[in-house]
């Protein structure tokens, strides 16, 4: 492991507990599959993977909706949609993560 890897593994954002507990189960799923948080705010969560930093899962929470951006496999583009509930957003993100890694 080189020095940059050690710095990344010790980064407080990457290793911190998720602030928005509504996505705690997703957080564990991302970490299990080698993804890490780049943003860990209550209203903005962003995951990427070492070696594939251009692909990211982005979750933004506003007062009336949850905006989700997911990578499109083998593409430089993201797909963006929104949901009215944490449950629907979580289910969607979970499926898209599984689709993306398989």
N, C-alpha and C positions, 0 to 999 in steps of 0.2 A: 504494500500500500504506500503510495507516495504522500508527500506533505499536503497536497491539495485535498486528497481523499480524507485525510485525518481532519483537516479544517472543516470539510463539509459534514463529516460525521459528528463533529462537535458543535455544529451550528445550532443555536438555541431554537430557531424557528423549525428546523427539520426535526428536532428531537422533542419538541414541546407537546404538551397535551392539548388536544383540540379545544378551542375556546367555545365554539358553538356545539353544545352537547347534542343537538338535534341530528348531527351527522357523525356521532361517535362510532357507530357501527361501520359506516363507510370508511372512516379514518383507519380503523383496524384492517379492513379489507385492502385498502390501498397499501398500507405498510406491509401486509403479508405478501403482496405481489411486487414489492420492491419500489414502490412510489413514495415520494416524500412531499411534505408541504413546503411551498415557497411563501405562501401568505397564510397567516393564521389569525384572522380577525373575526370578530363575531359576525360581521356582515360580508366578509369576503374570504373564501378559502380557495386555494389553488394548489393542485398537485402536479408534479412532473416526475420524470424518472431519470436517474443518472445515465448519461450517454444518449438520451433522447429528450433533451430539454425543450425542443421545439413542439413536442406533443404535450398538451396539458389538459387537465380537467379543471374547469373554473366554475365556482359557485358564488353567485352574488345575491344577497338577500336584501330586498327593499321592503318597504312597509306593506306592500300588497302582493308581492310575488317573489318567486325564487328563479333567478335567471341562471341557466346552466349552459356551459359551452363545453363540448366534447370533441376530441380529435377524430378526424376521419382517417381510418387506417390507410396507409400507403398514399397519403396526401398531405399537402401543406395547409389544408383548410380545416376549419373548425365548424361544427354544426351548433347553432344556438337555438334554444327554446326556453320556455318559461312554464312554471307550475304555480298552482295556488296553495300547495301544501308540501310540508317536509316529506311526508310519506311518498307522494307521487314523485317528487324530485329524487329521493333516495332510491326508489325502485328503478327509475330510469337510469340514474348514474351507475348503479350496480350492474345492470344489464349491459350498458355501454362499455364499462370497464372489462367485463368478461368477454364481450365481443372483440374488444380491442386486443386483449392479450392472447386470445385463442386464434 
